[in-house]
Amino acid sequence: MSSSQPSPSKSAAQGPGSPIADAAPLSLSAREPHVPADRLVAEMVPPPRFDSVRFDTYIPDPKQPSQPEAVRVLSAFAAGLGSAPSAGKRRWFGKKAPAKATGPRGVYLDGGYGVGKTHLLASLWHATPAEPQLKAFGTFVELTNLVGALGFQQTVATLSGHRLLCIDEFELDDPGDTVLVSSLLSRLVESGVALAATSNTLPGKLGEGRFAAADFLREIQGLSAHFRPLRIDGEDYRHRGLPEAPPPYTDEQVTRAAHATAGASLDAFPELLDHLAKVHPSRYGALTDDLRAVCLTGVAPVPDQSTALRLVVLADRLYDREVPVLASGVPFDRLFSDEMLNGGYRKKYFRAISRLTALARDAKGLVAQ
């Protein structure tokens, strides 16, 4: 990754966790990361936030029996993936493919925001008895970015030897990409790769049975028979029993905190939005490399849908990497217009609000009391 930052001070050489005296904050807007395709493949593992999660660290809501049931089903699913080699590997050596396994070779976690679907998906990845290089984990966006970087056939070749592919936040609102990924998954299933996916029920459809599951299975066309829908009910754990996110701080407070925090970035929100338009979303993860905090001044409602969708991707990457966000301006629940929150991409916007709210709560300690 390259970025036009000033040379670090002598104290910066003490290590990434050391205080940096008199050093200017970093700037996301000055970073122009270049991410090779092999890094995209190597990073298809659960992100730092979910690196240590396991089934036994998932805390079910006692009011929601579907949550412990999901743990039971997924634990059994993981155990069943440790047996025979994939069909694709056997065909590669010219031998007869094994008989098809009984029951679905995929599972789809159907539920609303913050019920722990990503926690459970990452736990499934960790629990599957296979070497890390034989398991892949990524968001729907990261998977489409991988196809863009490698090409369709090379992506098939790269993933077909895997035991498991986990896809978080499957996007049901992009017909073109959904058909692309559906075709990819069909090829991988033929090679014996087991699949697991999550997506969000639209806010207006919560409580309407299996709307999201039916929508998912319809959109992935011929793959329906390979997936077992698994409903997970509950409220957003990020806000369950927790105080509301802190109100925005002043520009002065945010700027002071950025200068006082080693590894923090400081950007004016409008400039950052302009910069995101110049960086491919597949590089947003690299954009946040080595950041300890993101400080933003002048947060305001995003001006258009394209900008809003880029901000959603950045919010996801910051959340995955547990980077707190300190901001001045409007609260995060006012980032998106009513039209956006009632439109086809609303599930993305509600997810971003939920995650940015959690990161704002994490950032409270950066401000001197």
N, C-alpha and C positions, 0 to 999 in steps of 0.2 A: 504494500500500500504506500502511496506517496501522498504527501501533504506539505503545503508550503507553510511550515511552522518555524518560529524562531528557534535557534539552537538552545538546547536545555542548559540550565545553569548548572554549576558544579554540584549543588545539592541534589539535582535530579539523578546524578549517577549513584546515589545511595540505594536506589531501588524504586520500583513502582509504588511501594507503599509509603515511601518517605515523604515528609512535608517538603514542598518546593517553595523556597523563599523568593519573593520578588519575581516570580515567573508569571508571564501572561497566560491566561487560560487558553486552552485549545479552541479551535473553531471548526465545527462541522462543515460550514460553508467553504472552508479553505481546503477540504479534503477531496481528493479525486482518486479513490481506490481503483486498482486494477486487479480483478480476481480471475486467475486462470481456471480452466475447466476442472483440473484435477483437484483444486481446492473445493469446488462445489460438490464433488463426489465425496471427498474425505470428510466434509462437514455434514454429511447426511446421517447425523446421530442426534439424540435428544440434546437440546440446547442447555446451557449452564443451569438455568432455573430448574430444569427437570433431570439433571444428571444424577442426582442422588435419590430421586423418588422411587418408591417400590410399592407393591400392593399393600404391604403392611404399614406404610406411612400415609395411605389414603384414609382420611377420617370421614366416614359416611355420616350423613345427616340422619339421626335416629328417626326422624319423621318420614324418611324416604326409603322404603324397603328395596326399591330398585337399585339403590347404590351398593349395598353389600352384595346383592345378587349379581351385579356387574362384575365385582371383584371375583366372585366364585366362578362365573362363566369364563372370564378372561384368563384366570389362572389355569383352568383346565385347557383352554385353547392354547396357551403358551406351552404347556406340558406336552400337548399333542404335536407340536412342531419340532420335536427333537428326535424324530424317528428316521424314516428312510430318506435318502437323498432325493433331490428334486427330479421331476420327470425330465426337465431340460437337460440335466447332467447325464442321465442315462441315454437319451437320444443322441447326445453329442458323441458318445462312444459307440453308437450304432446298435445298442442293445434295446430290447423291447421295453417300452415304457411301462411302469408299474400300473396296476389297476387304480382307478380313481378312488381317492379316499371318500368314505361315506360322510355325508353332511357337508355343509359349506366350508370352504377353505378361506373364507373372509368374514370379517365382522365389522359392522358399522355402528358406531356409538352415536345415538340420536338423543339430543337434549339441548337445553338452552344454555345461556351464558353462565360460566363460573360454576358448573356442577362437577368439575374435575375431569372432564373428558380427556384433556391433554395429559393430565397426571396419569390417568389410567392407560392411555395409549403409550406413554413413555415407560410405564411399569411393565406393559406387555413386551415392549422391546427389550427391556433389561431381563425379564424373566424367561424369554425364549432361549433355549439351550443351543446357542450357535455362536460362533466367533463373531466379534463386532463387524468384521468385513463382510459377513454373510447376512447382515441385517442393515436395513436402511430406514431412516426416519427423516421426514421433512414435511413442510407445509405444501399445500397444493401449488402455491405460487413458486416455491423453490423447485418443485418438480417440473413445472412448465419452463422455468428458467434453465434447468438442467437440459431439457430437450432442446431449448434454443441454443445452448452452448455446444452440446455434443452432436445434435442431430438426432432424428427419431431412431434410426437403425442402431447407432452407436449406444444410445441410451438403453435400448432393448438388450443389446449385447452386454452392457455394463451391469445391468440389474438382474438379468435372467438367471444368474447363478446364485441369487440370494435365497435365503430361507424365508425371509419376511420383509415386506415393505409396509411401513406405517405412513399414512398420509393425514396430516392434521389440517383442519379447516378446509375441507373440500368445498370448492366454490360452485354453487349451483346456479349462479347468476351470470356466468360467462359461457354461452353456448359453444363458441369456437374452441376454447381451451378445454371445456368439459368433454367434447367429442375427441379431442386430441388425447387427453389422458385416458378416456375410455378405451381408445384403440391401443394405447400403451399397456394398460392393465390387462386387456384381452391377451396380448402377446405374452405377458409375464405369467398369467395364469396357466397358459399352455405349457410354460416351462416349469410349472410346479411351484411358483412363488405364492406364498400365503399373503393375504392382504388384510389390512385393518385401516379404517378411516373414521374421521369425525367430521361433523359439520354442525352448524347452529340452526336450531329452529328459529324461524322469524319471530320477533317479539309479538306481533299480532296474531300468531298462530299457536302460541303456547296453550296447552290444555286441549288442543284439538286432535288428540290421538297421535297418529304416526304421520303427520303431514310431512315432516322433514324426511323421514325414512322413505315414504312413498316417492317423494320428489327425487331423492337421491337415486333410488333404484330405477326410476324411469330415465333419469338423465344418463346413467351409465349403461343404458340400453341392455345388451345381451349379457351383461355381467350379473344381473340380478340374482341368478341362482347360486352364485358363489358367495353371497353375503348373507349373514344372519343379522337382522336389525336388533340392536340391544338398546332399549329405552332407558335413559337415566334422568329421573325427575329431580327437582330441587331448585333452590334459589341460589343466586350468585354468592359463592363462598367468600369472594373478595370483599363483600359488604355485609356478610352474615355476622351480626353482633359486633361490628366494628364502627367506630365513629366516622362521620362524614369526612371527605377529603378536606384538607386545609384550604382556606380561600387563597387566591393568588396573592403573592407578595408584591412589594414595590420594586421598580427597576433598580433602585439603589440596593435593596436587600439582596436581590438576585445577583447583581454584579459583585457585591462584596463577598457573597458566598462562593462565587466562581473563582475569585482571586484567592480565597482562603482554602480551597479544596484542591488537593493534588489530583491531577488527572481529570479535572472538570473541563467541560467545554462551555463557551459562552457565545450565543448567537442571538441576533435580532430575528424574531419569528418570521417576518415577511421575507428577509433575505434567505433564511433557511428554506422556506417553501420554494423560492426561485431556484435555489441550488439543487433541490431534489429533482426538479424537472430536467437537470442536466446529467443526472447519475441514474444508471439503470437500476431498477428495484432489486435485481439480483445482487447488487453491490452494497445494499444498505446495511447488511450485517458487517461487512468490512469497514463501512463508514464509522461504525461504533467501536472498532477495535481499541482496546486499552482504556476506554473511557470509564471513569469512576462516577461521573454524574453529568447530566445534561442540564444546562441553565439557559432559559429562554426569556427574553424580554419582549414585551409588546404582543403577547398572544392575542389573536383576534380571530373571528369567524373566518373559515377558509372561503375563498372567493368562488370556487367552482368545483365541479365533481372530479375532474382529473387530478387537481391538486389534493382534494380530500382523500382520494384513493391512494395517492403516494404517501400521504401522511399516515394512513392506516398501516401500510407496510412498515414504515419506520417505527410506529408505535409497537407493532408486533416484535420487531427485532430488539427494541429496547427492553420490552417486557421479558422476552426469552433470556436476555443477558442480564437481567436484574439491575438495570441502570436507572437510578432514581432521576426524576425530572422535577426541577424547581422552576417555577414560571411566574411571570407577572402578566397582567392583562386580564382577559376574560377567563372564567372558570372553564375547565375542559368540557363540561356538559353543554357549553354554548359554542363549541367549535363548529358544529354542523347545523345547517338550517333545517327548519321543519320540513321543507320539501325533500331534503336529503334523508332525513330520518323516517320519512314515510315512503321513500322510493325503493327501487329494486335492490340497492346496495345497503339497505338499512342495517342488516345484520353485521356488516363490517363496521359501520359507524358506531353501533352500540358496543361492539367488542372493543373498539379503540377507546371509547369513553371509559369503559370499565377498567381497561388496563392502564390507561394514563392516570386515572384516579388512584389506582393502587400505587403507581410509581410516584405520584405526587405525595401520597401519604408516606412513602419510604424516604422522601427527600426532606421531611420536616426537620430532621436533625442537622441539616446543613446550615440552617439559619441560626445565628447566635441569639440566644434568649435574653 
